[in-house]
Amino acid sequence: MENQETQDELVGMKSFIGCKIIQAVPMKLGKFNQRQRKPTIVSQNKNALGYMVLYPDRYISWSPKDVFEEAYREINPFEKEMCQ
């Protein structure tokens, strides 16, 4: 159960949406960890399906397949041109 302070904070919350173009490639967690030369994410199955993600600031991460596909979709060349 949430305490009163947490409930009060939630009352003032507003909704936001973010948008950025990323680069991604399907990659199992084990291969991602090998590529990074250190186990970045060790608590999951190395055969877990996901994506290696490259953000505009050059940060690289790995995202589980279901989480990634819920948040992103591939864009077409016209959409990419409009966002730059």
N, CA, C and O atoms as CSV, one atom per row, in Angstrom:
chain,resi,resn,atom,element,x,y,z
A,1,MET,N,N,0.843,-1.184,0.000
A,1,MET,CA,C,0.000,0.000,0.000
A,1,MET,C,C,0.887,1.247,0.000
A,1,MET,O,O,1.881,1.312,0.723
A,2,GLU,N,N,0.526,2.205,-0.797
A,2,GLU,CA,C,1.309,3.433,-0.902
A,2,GLU,C,C,1.063,4.323,0.309
A,2,GLU,O,O,-0.026,4.343,0.883
A,3,ASN,N,N,2.105,5.055,0.679
A,3,ASN,CA,C,1.916,5.983,1.788
A,3,ASN,C,C,1.263,7.267,1.265
A,3,ASN,O,O,1.171,7.462,0.053
A,4,GLN,N,N,0.818,8.129,2.157
A,4,GLN,CA,C,0.086,9.352,1.782
A,4,GLN,C,C,0.949,10.285,0.929
A,4,GLN,O,O,0.449,10.900,-0.013
A,5,GLU,N,N,2.236,10.393,1.253
A,5,GLU,CA,C,3.122,11.276,0.492
A,5,GLU,C,C,3.208,10.829,-0.974
A,5,GLU,O,O,3.153,11.660,-1.881
A,6,THR,N,N,3.340,9.532,-1.200
A,6,THR,CA,C,3.405,9.009,-2.569
A,6,THR,C,C,2.090,9.266,-3.295
A,6,THR,O,O,2.107,9.651,-4.464
A,7,GLN,N,N,0.966,9.066,-2.644
A,7,GLN,CA,C,-0.335,9.324,-3.265
A,7,GLN,C,C,-0.490,10.793,-3.628
A,7,GLN,O,O,-1.026,11.115,-4.689
A,8,ASP,N,N,-0.028,11.688,-2.760
A,8,ASP,CA,C,-0.105,13.124,-3.044
A,8,ASP,C,C,0.743,13.487,-4.259
A,8,ASP,O,O,0.334,14.322,-5.066
A,9,GLU,N,N,1.913,12.878,-4.402
A,9,GLU,CA,C,2.772,13.146,-5.554
A,9,GLU,C,C,2.107,12.695,-6.848
A,9,GLU,O,O,2.232,13.370,-7.870
A,10,LEU,N,N,1.414,11.583,-6.823
A,10,LEU,CA,C,0.777,11.040,-8.019
A,10,LEU,C,C,-0.361,11.921,-8.518
A,10,LEU,O,O,-0.635,11.944,-9.718
A,11,VAL,N,N,-1.022,12.637,-7.634
A,11,VAL,CA,C,-2.142,13.498,-8.012
A,11,VAL,C,C,-1.702,14.558,-9.014
A,11,VAL,O,O,-2.459,14.885,-9.928
A,12,GLY,N,N,-0.500,15.102,-8.864
A,12,GLY,CA,C,-0.018,16.166,-9.728
A,12,GLY,C,C,0.692,15.686,-10.990
A,12,GLY,O,O,1.210,16.502,-11.752
A,13,MET,N,N,0.724,14.384,-11.220
A,13,MET,CA,C,1.451,13.866,-12.381
A,13,MET,C,C,0.718,14.180,-13.679
A,13,MET,O,O,-0.511,14.153,-13.735
A,14,LYS,N,N,1.486,14.477,-14.714
A,14,LYS,CA,C,0.957,14.725,-16.047
A,14,LYS,C,C,1.496,13.669,-16.992
A,14,LYS,O,O,2.487,13.008,-16.682
A,15,SER,N,N,0.864,13.502,-18.128
A,15,SER,CA,C,1.301,12.528,-19.125
A,15,SER,C,C,2.252,13.171,-20.117
A,15,SER,O,O,2.056,14.314,-20.530
A,16,PHE,N,N,3.291,12.425,-20.499
A,16,PHE,CA,C,4.282,12.894,-21.470
A,16,PHE,C,C,4.542,11.785,-22.480
A,16,PHE,O,O,4.338,10.606,-22.189
A,17,ILE,N,N,4.989,12.167,-23.655
A,17,ILE,CA,C,5.411,11.197,-24.652
A,17,ILE,C,C,6.728,11.688,-25.240
A,17,ILE,O,O,6.900,12.881,-25.489
A,18,GLY,N,N,7.641,10.772,-25.457
A,18,GLY,CA,C,8.940,11.125,-26.027
A,18,GLY,C,C,9.109,10.480,-27.385
A,18,GLY,O,O,8.490,9.460,-27.687
A,19,CYS,N,N,9.940,11.077,-28.186
A,19,CYS,CA,C,10.173,10.539,-29.521
A,19,CYS,C,C,11.625,10.765,-29.906
A,19,CYS,O,O,12.120,11.891,-29.850
A,20,LYS,N,N,12.302,9.701,-30.294
A,20,LYS,CA,C,13.661,9.815,-30.805
A,20,LYS,C,C,13.875,8.678,-31.794
A,20,LYS,O,O,13.286,7.605,-31.662
A,21,ILE,N,N,14.704,8.920,-32.764
A,21,ILE,CA,C,15.034,7.876,-33.727
A,21,ILE,C,C,16.259,7.144,-33.206
A,21,ILE,O,O,17.278,7.756,-32.886
A,22,ILE,N,N,16.143,5.823,-33.127
A,22,ILE,CA,C,17.236,4.977,-32.674
A,22,ILE,C,C,17.613,4.019,-33.791
A,22,ILE,O,O,16.883,3.881,-34.773
A,23,GLN,N,N,18.740,3.366,-33.643
A,23,GLN,CA,C,19.161,2.279,-34.516
A,23,GLN,C,C,19.110,1.010,-33.680
A,23,GLN,O,O,19.444,1.042,-32.495
A,24,ALA,N,N,18.696,-0.110,-34.273
A,24,ALA,CA,C,18.626,-1.355,-33.512
A,24,ALA,C,C,18.797,-2.547,-34.441
A,24,ALA,O,O,18.509,-2.479,-35.636
A,25,VAL,N,N,19.272,-3.634,-33.857
A,25,VAL,CA,C,19.429,-4.889,-34.594
A,25,VAL,C,C,19.064,-6.035,-33.645
A,25,VAL,O,O,19.453,-6.018,-32.477
A,26,PRO,N,N,18.312,-7.037,-34.146
A,26,PRO,CA,C,18.004,-8.185,-33.287
A,26,PRO,C,C,19.299,-8.849,-32.808
A,26,PRO,O,O,20.230,-9.047,-33.588
A,27,MET,N,N,19.347,-9.192,-31.512
A,27,MET,CA,C,20.554,-9.807,-30.962
A,27,MET,C,C,20.223,-10.504,-29.646
A,27,MET,O,O,19.562,-9.933,-28.778
A,28,LYS,N,N,20.689,-11.740,-29.509
A,28,LYS,CA,C,20.518,-12.449,-28.243
A,28,LYS,C,C,21.383,-11.794,-27.168
A,28,LYS,O,O,22.410,-11.182,-27.462
A,29,LEU,N,N,20.951,-11.934,-25.937
A,29,LEU,CA,C,21.650,-11.323,-24.813
A,29,LEU,C,C,23.096,-11.795,-24.713
A,29,LEU,O,O,23.989,-10.988,-24.454
A,30,GLY,N,N,23.342,-13.083,-24.911
A,30,GLY,CA,C,24.702,-13.607,-24.829
A,30,GLY,C,C,25.635,-12.964,-25.838
A,30,GLY,O,O,26.773,-12.630,-25.509
A,31,LYS,N,N,25.161,-12.788,-27.063
A,31,LYS,CA,C,25.986,-12.146,-28.087
A,31,LYS,C,C,26.235,-10.682,-27.736
A,31,LYS,O,O,27.333,-10.167,-27.946
A,32,PHE,N,N,25.208,-10.009,-27.197
A,32,PHE,CA,C,25.384,-8.619,-26.779
A,32,PHE,C,C,26.471,-8.515,-25.711
A,32,PHE,O,O,27.343,-7.649,-25.783
A,33,ASN,N,N,26.411,-9.406,-24.719
A,33,ASN,CA,C,27.414,-9.385,-23.653
A,33,ASN,C,C,28.816,-9.647,-24.201
A,33,ASN,O,O,29.779,-9.025,-23.754
A,34,GLN,N,N,28.941,-10.573,-25.176
A,34,GLN,CA,C,30.239,-10.826,-25.805
A,34,GLN,C,C,30.728,-9.582,-26.536
A,34,GLN,O,O,31.898,-9.214,-26.435
A,35,ARG,N,N,29.839,-8.945,-27.260
A,35,ARG,CA,C,30.194,-7.753,-28.027
A,35,ARG,C,C,30.681,-6.629,-27.114
A,35,ARG,O,O,31.599,-5.887,-27.463
A,36,GLN,N,N,30.067,-6.516,-25.958
A,36,GLN,CA,C,30.445,-5.475,-25.006
A,36,GLN,C,C,31.720,-5.835,-24.249
A,36,GLN,O,O,32.276,-5.001,-23.534
A,37,ARG,N,N,32.181,-7.072,-24.404
A,37,ARG,CA,C,33.393,-7.602,-23.750
A,37,ARG,C,C,33.282,-7.658,-22.228
A,37,ARG,O,O,34.279,-7.802,-21.522
A,38,LYS,N,N,32.075,-7.542,-21.751
A,38,LYS,CA,C,31.826,-7.744,-20.322
A,38,LYS,C,C,30.346,-8.051,-20.169
A,38,LYS,O,O,29.529,-7.515,-20.918
A,39,PRO,N,N,29.987,-8.889,-19.228
A,39,PRO,CA,C,28.568,-9.183,-19.035
A,39,PRO,C,C,27.845,-7.948,-18.510
A,39,PRO,O,O,27.934,-7.624,-17.326
A,40,THR,N,N,27.146,-7.277,-19.379
A,40,THR,CA,C,26.409,-6.083,-18.993
A,40,THR,C,C,25.157,-6.471,-18.215
A,40,THR,O,O,24.808,-5.849,-17.212
A,41,ILE,N,N,24.499,-7.502,-18.698
A,41,ILE,CA,C,23.266,-7.977,-18.059
A,41,ILE,C,C,23.490,-9.453,-17.750
A,41,ILE,O,O,23.520,-10.274,-18.667
A,42,VAL,N,N,23.645,-9.799,-16.490
A,42,VAL,CA,C,23.993,-11.172,-16.137
A,42,VAL,C,C,22.843,-11.958,-15.512
A,42,VAL,O,O,22.957,-13.172,-15.342
A,43,SER,N,N,21.759,-11.305,-15.172
A,43,SER,CA,C,20.691,-11.971,-14.437
A,43,SER,C,C,19.696,-12.695,-15.338
A,43,SER,O,O,18.758,-13.319,-14.842
A,44,GLN,N,N,19.887,-12.621,-16.667
A,44,GLN,CA,C,18.931,-13.241,-17.573
A,44,GLN,C,C,19.601,-14.338,-18.390
A,44,GLN,O,O,20.825,-14.468,-18.393
A,45,ASN,N,N,18.796,-15.113,-19.072
A,45,ASN,CA,C,19.227,-16.190,-19.951
A,45,ASN,C,C,20.005,-15.625,-21.132
A,45,ASN,O,O,19.535,-14.699,-21.794
A,46,LYS,N,N,21.194,-16.173,-21.406
A,46,LYS,CA,C,22.007,-15.653,-22.511
A,46,LYS,C,C,21.351,-15.862,-23.872
A,46,LYS,O,O,21.739,-15.214,-24.844
A,47,ASN,N,N,20.362,-16.756,-23.961
A,47,ASN,CA,C,19.644,-16.990,-25.216
A,47,ASN,C,C,18.388,-16.125,-25.344
A,47,ASN,O,O,17.617,-16.276,-26.292
A,48,ALA,N,N,18.191,-15.226,-24.389
A,48,ALA,CA,C,17.017,-14.346,-24.430
A,48,ALA,C,C,17.058,-13.505,-25.706
A,48,ALA,O,O,18.094,-12.941,-26.058
A,49,LEU,N,N,15.921,-13.431,-26.387
A,49,LEU,CA,C,15.820,-12.636,-27.611
A,49,LEU,C,C,15.651,-11.171,-27.272
A,49,LEU,O,O,14.969,-10.813,-26.311
A,50,GLY,N,N,16.278,-10.330,-28.072
A,50,GLY,CA,C,16.165,-8.903,-27.843
A,50,GLY,C,C,16.807,-8.111,-28.958
A,50,GLY,O,O,16.987,-8.610,-30.069
A,51,TYR,N,N,17.148,-6.887,-28.660
A,51,TYR,CA,C,17.743,-5.973,-29.628
A,51,TYR,C,C,18.903,-5.219,-29.000
A,51,TYR,O,O,18.829,-4.787,-27.850
A,52,MET,N,N,19.983,-5.064,-29.774
A,52,MET,CA,C,21.024,-4.123,-29.397
A,52,MET,C,C,20.555,-2.774,-29.927
A,52,MET,O,O,20.179,-2.658,-31.093
A,53,VAL,N,N,20.576,-1.758,-29.073
A,53,VAL,CA,C,20.025,-0.447,-29.416
A,53,VAL,C,C,21.127,0.608,-29.352
A,53,VAL,O,O,21.885,0.671,-28.384
A,54,LEU,N,N,21.203,1.431,-30.392
A,54,LEU,CA,C,22.137,2.556,-30.437
A,54,LEU,C,C,21.321,3.840,-30.403
A,54,LEU,O,O,20.520,4.099,-31.301
A,55,TYR,N,N,21.530,4.642,-29.365
A,55,TYR,CA,C,20.802,5.890,-29.189
A,55,TYR,C,C,21.543,7.048,-29.859
A,55,TYR,O,O,22.733,6.924,-30.151
A,56,PRO,N,N,20.867,8.166,-30.107
A,56,PRO,CA,C,21.498,9.311,-30.783
A,56,PRO,C,C,22.772,9.818,-30.097
A,56,PRO,O,O,23.659,10.351,-30.762
A,57,ASP,N,N,22.867,9.658,-28.776
A,57,ASP,CA,C,24.062,10.111,-28.064
A,57,ASP,C,C,25.179,9.062,-28.063
A,57,ASP,O,O,26.164,9.201,-27.338
A,58,ARG,N,N,25.022,8.004,-28.884
A,58,ARG,CA,C,25.982,6.904,-29.081
A,58,ARG,C,C,25.970,5.889,-27.933
A,58,ARG,O,O,26.812,4.992,-27.900
A,59,TYR,N,N,25.032,6.016,-26.996
A,59,TYR,CA,C,24.884,5.035,-25.915
A,59,TYR,C,C,24.339,3.744,-26.507
A,59,TYR,O,O,23.407,3.776,-27.310
A,60,ILE,N,N,24.912,2.606,-26.117
A,60,ILE,CA,C,24.478,1.301,-26.605
A,60,ILE,C,C,23.902,0.508,-25.446
A,60,ILE,O,O,24.482,0.457,-24.361
A,61,SER,N,N,22.748,-0.113,-25.690
A,61,SER,CA,C,22.146,-0.961,-24.660
A,61,SER,C,C,21.478,-2.152,-25.317
A,61,SER,O,O,21.440,-2.267,-26.542
A,62,TRP,N,N,20.955,-3.028,-24.491
A,62,TRP,CA,C,20.214,-4.186,-24.970
A,62,TRP,C,C,18.818,-4.130,-24.374
A,62,TRP,O,O,18.650,-3.790,-23.203
A,63,SER,N,N,17.820,-4.463,-25.179
A,63,SER,CA,C,16.436,-4.437,-24.716
A,63,SER,C,C,15.778,-5.779,-25.032
A,63,SER,O,O,15.941,-6.291,-26.140
A,64,PRO,N,N,15.036,-6.364,-24.079
A,64,PRO,CA,C,14.312,-7.592,-24.370
A,64,PRO,C,C,13.345,-7.380,-25.541
A,64,PRO,O,O,12.790,-6.295,-25.709
A,65,LYS,N,N,13.156,-8.417,-26.336
A,65,LYS,CA,C,12.336,-8.345,-27.554
A,65,LYS,C,C,10.945,-7.783,-27.292
A,65,LYS,O,O,10.516,-6.867,-27.994
A,66,ASP,N,N,10.234,-8.306,-26.307
A,66,ASP,CA,C,8.855,-7.859,-26.070
A,66,ASP,C,C,8.797,-6.391,-25.637
A,66,ASP,O,O,7.910,-5.653,-26.065
A,67,VAL,N,N,9.729,-5.974,-24.800
A,67,VAL,CA,C,9.774,-4.582,-24.342
A,67,VAL,C,C,10.077,-3.656,-25.524
A,67,VAL,O,O,9.432,-2.622,-25.695
A,68,PHE,N,N,11.066,-4.044,-26.334
A,68,PHE,CA,C,11.452,-3.232,-27.488
A,68,PHE,C,C,10.297,-3.097,-28.476
A,68,PHE,O,O,9.966,-1.992,-28.906
A,69,GLU,N,N,9.684,-4.227,-28.835
A,69,GLU,CA,C,8.640,-4.204,-29.858
A,69,GLU,C,C,7.356,-3.523,-29.390
A,69,GLU,O,O,6.543,-3.108,-30.216
A,70,GLU,N,N,7.166,-3.406,-28.092
A,70,GLU,CA,C,6.026,-2.659,-27.573
A,70,GLU,C,C,6.259,-1.153,-27.695
A,70,GLU,O,O,5.310,-0.383,-27.844
A,71,ALA,N,N,7.520,-0.738,-27.631
A,71,ALA,CA,C,7.849,0.686,-27.622
A,71,ALA,C,C,8.235,1.244,-28.993
A,71,ALA,O,O,8.078,2.441,-29.232
A,72,TYR,N,N,8.738,0.397,-29.901
A,72,TYR,CA,C,9.278,0.892,-31.170
A,72,TYR,C,C,8.682,0.167,-32.359
A,72,TYR,O,O,8.217,-0.968,-32.249
A,73,ARG,N,N,8.703,0.845,-33.505
A,73,ARG,CA,C,8.368,0.236,-34.790
A,73,ARG,C,C,9.343,0.805,-35.802
A,73,ARG,O,O,9.853,1.913,-35.637
A,74,GLU,N,N,9.597,0.033,-36.854
A,74,GLU,CA,C,10.514,0.499,-37.884
A,74,GLU,C,C,9.878,1.657,-38.649
A,74,GLU,O,O,8.681,1.631,-38.937
A,75,ILE,N,N,10.677,2.670,-38.979
A,75,ILE,CA,C,10.163,3.810,-39.736
A,75,ILE,C,C,10.566,3.680,-41.202
A,75,ILE,O,O,11.532,2.995,-41.540
A,76,ASN,N,N,9.816,4.341,-42.046
A,76,ASN,CA,C,10.145,4.324,-43.469
A,76,ASN,C,C,11.050,5.520,-43.788
A,76,ASN,O,O,11.175,6.432,-42.970
A,77,PRO,N,N,11.681,5.525,-44.970
A,77,PRO,CA,C,12.603,6.618,-45.305
A,77,PRO,C,C,11.961,8.011,-45.249
A,77,PRO,O,O,12.627,8.978,-44.881
A,78,PHE,N,N,10.690,8.121,-45.605
A,78,PHE,CA,C,10.009,9.417,-45.558
A,78,PHE,C,C,9.915,9.922,-44.120
A,78,PHE,O,O,10.186,11.091,-43.849
A,79,GLU,N,N,9.532,9.041,-43.206
A,79,GLU,CA,C,9.443,9.432,-41.796
A,79,GLU,C,C,10.804,9.843,-41.252
A,79,GLU,O,O,10.905,10.811,-40.498
A,80,LYS,N,N,11.842,9.119,-41.627
A,80,LYS,CA,C,13.182,9.455,-41.156
A,80,LYS,C,C,13.598,10.833,-41.659
A,80,LYS,O,O,14.179,11.619,-40.911
A,81,GLU,N,N,13.307,11.125,-42.910
A,81,GLU,CA,C,13.639,12.432,-43.500
A,81,GLU,C,C,12.889,13.558,-42.773
A,81,GLU,O,O,13.451,14.629,-42.543
A,82,MET,N,N,11.643,13.319,-42.417
A,82,MET,CA,C,10.823,14.348,-41.764
A,82,MET,C,C,11.319,14.655,-40.345
A,82,MET,O,O,11.120,15.764,-39.849
A,83,CYS,N,N,11.958,13.687,-39.696
A,83,CYS,CA,C,12.392,13.859,-38.311
A,83,CYS,C,C,13.785,14.461,-38.184
A,83,CYS,O,O,14.221,14.758,-37.072
A,84,GLN,N,N,14.480,14.644,-39.272
A,84,GLN,CA,C,15.847,15.170,-39.169
A,84,GLN,C,C,15.895,16.637,-39.430
A,84,GLN,O,O,16.968,17.237,-39.382
